[in-house]
């Protein structure tokens, strides 16, 4: 009976955990792939915003499918930083084409 109860409690705890690619803003869950508008409505206005341009290499193929060269295209990455106070880590959200692509924990807030 104890073993069954322990297994049941273990699975209950596992099911209630937040995925590693998600984050809580207040009582709402933010996950990768969400649009900027959804993040804004869940977390509010970010403390800082920044736009970065990176260049992504794409192969330039001829009509036979043979790669002739690489073409570099600019990609705009928008970065929002949220400061949740001194008891929580600040979070950096990176967006590409209006979708959340990366969440990074920074140091404790202020």
C-alpha positions in Angstrom: 0.0 0.0 0.0 2.8 2.4 0.9 4.6 1.7 -2.4 1.5 2.4 -4.4 0.9 5.6 -2.6 4.5 6.7 -3.1 4.3 6.0 -6.8 1.0 7.9 -7.1 2.4 10.9 -5.3 5.6 10.8 -7.4 3.5 11.0 -10.6 1.2 13.6 -9.2 4.2 15.9 -8.5 5.7 15.2 -11.9 2.5 16.2 -13.7 2.2 19.4 -11.7 5.7 20.8 -12.6 6.3 23.5 -15.1 8.1 22.6 -18.3 11.7 23.7 -18.5 10.9 25.9 -21.4 8.2 27.8 -19.6 8.0 30.6 -17.0 5.4 32.1 -14.7 4.4 35.7 -14.9 2.3 36.2 -11.8 -0.2 33.3 -12.1 0.1 32.9 -15.9 2.3 30.6 -17.8 4.5 31.9 -20.6 5.9 29.4 -23.1 8.1 29.4 -26.2 6.4 30.1 -29.5 3.9 32.6 -28.0 3.4 35.9 -29.7 4.7 39.2 -28.2 1.1 40.4 -27.6 0.4 37.3 -25.4 3.6 37.9 -23.4 2.7 41.6 -23.0 -0.8 40.8 -21.7 0.6 38.1 -19.3 3.7 39.9 -18.0 3.0 43.6 -18.6 5.3 46.1 -20.0 9.0 45.0 -20.0 11.5 47.0 -18.0 13.9 47.3 -20.9 13.7 46.5 -24.6 16.4 46.2 -27.3 16.6 45.3 -30.9 19.5 43.4 -32.3 20.3 42.4 -35.9 22.1 39.1 -36.5 22.9 37.6 -39.9 21.9 34.1 -40.8 23.6 32.1 -43.5 21.5 30.4 -46.1 22.8 28.2 -48.9 22.3 29.7 -52.4 21.6 26.7 -54.7 21.5 26.5 -58.4 18.8 24.9 -60.5 20.3 21.4 -59.9 20.4 21.9 -56.1 24.1 22.3 -55.8 25.2 24.9 -53.2 27.1 27.7 -55.0 27.6 30.1 -52.1 26.1 31.3 -48.8 23.7 34.3 -48.7 23.5 36.2 -45.4 20.2 37.6 -44.5 19.5 40.0 -41.6 17.3 38.8 -38.8 15.9 41.2 -36.2 15.8 39.9 -32.7 13.9 41.9 -30.1 14.9 41.4 -26.5 12.7 42.2 -23.5 14.0 42.1 -19.9 11.6 41.8 -17.0 12.7 42.6 -13.4 10.4 40.7 -11.0 12.0 42.1 -7.8 14.9 41.1 -5.5 13.5 37.7 -4.6 13.3 36.4 -8.2 15.6 36.2 -11.2 15.2 38.8 -13.9 14.2 37.2 -17.2 15.3 38.0 -20.7 12.8 37.1 -23.5 14.1 37.0 -27.1 11.6 37.3 -30.0 12.0 36.6 -33.7 9.3 37.5 -36.1 7.0 38.4 -33.2 7.4 34.9 -31.5 9.2 34.0 -28.3 12.2 31.9 -29.2 14.4 32.0 -26.0 14.1 32.6 -22.3 17.2 33.3 -20.3 17.4 33.8 -16.5 19.6 36.6 -15.4 20.7 37.6 -11.9 18.4 38.6 -9.1 16.3 41.7 -9.6 16.5 44.9 -7.7 
